Structure formats: C-alpha cells, structure tokens
C-alpha cells in the first residue's frame, strides 16, 4: 500500500530540551555588558514533533530517545491518521521495532536539517524558552508546551514557517 494525495504525511524529528540551557542573543545598548544566568544541570526531556504541511502539529514528550519510545510515538500518530513520516536516519528511527509499526518512513539525507520543517518549529520553541533559568525540567517543559499550544492554535502561522513550495509540489505529485 502506497501513500496517496489525500493521506496525511508529516515531517518529524526530536528536540532535546534540558536544563543545560543555551545562551541566546540579546540586544543591549553599546558599551553595556550583558550578564546572563546560566543553568548547568544535565536533565533532559525529548520532544517528538510531527508537522503537517496543513499547519497541524502533533507532539509527544519522551524521557529517553530509544527505539521503544519512538515506536510508541509513531504508533500513536499512525492511530491518529498519519500515513507516512519523513525524517532523518537517526538510529532510533531505523530500528526494526520502529519499522514494524507499519507506516512508510521516508528518510531525509544525512546532515540536512534544513530539509525538515520540524526544525523551524524547534527554532521558534527555543527562541521562547531558552535563556531562562527554570530550576526544574518540568517548568521548562511547561514553557515549551505553552508555546506548542500557541502554535497549534494558529495553523496559518505554522504554515508560514513550514509550508515550502517543494513540499506542496511533492505531495501533489503523489497518486490519487
């Protein structure tokens, strides 16, 4: 069974969100030295995100980036109607357990995050949540969750980020 025009095709990837924060650029007046608080704790969560060209977002938080949790995630997405996933060749994406879920997994070329629209959504999330000290991973996850809900409520904004012409052309070329 192949993928057809009417099927839901999503671009997916994972983002590691942790308390070992990233320093973000800030505008300050010339001559003013900016001092930022940085938290250095090695506590992580993984955000699995699927982005559809329509602007619809699906996501799931994972505690580990392992084949079992990835298989559970794409099983859930398959049950919600996703017919195919486009993503990179990370080891957890190519595991036999993940392939056995039964939806087509289209691989992106290695080292090409610019071809994955999910990366654009990750940039928006990082823009909002990084550069703060949270103290607890659950507080940072909640900040990211708030931004995800805001984006999900505005599919037009998501489409402006991710609906590239070549994606629309590729999907239109699928069999009917």
Buried (B, 14 or more C-beta within 10 A) or exposed (E): EEBEEEBBBBBBBBBEBBBEBEEEEEEEEEEEEEEEEEBEBEBBBBBBBBBBBEBBBBBBBBEEBBBEBBBBBBBBBBEEEBBBBBBBEBEBBBBEEBBEBEBBBEEBEEEEEEBBBBBBBBEBBBEBBBBBEBEEBEEBBEBBBEBBEEBBEEBEBBBEBBBBEEBEEBBEEBEE
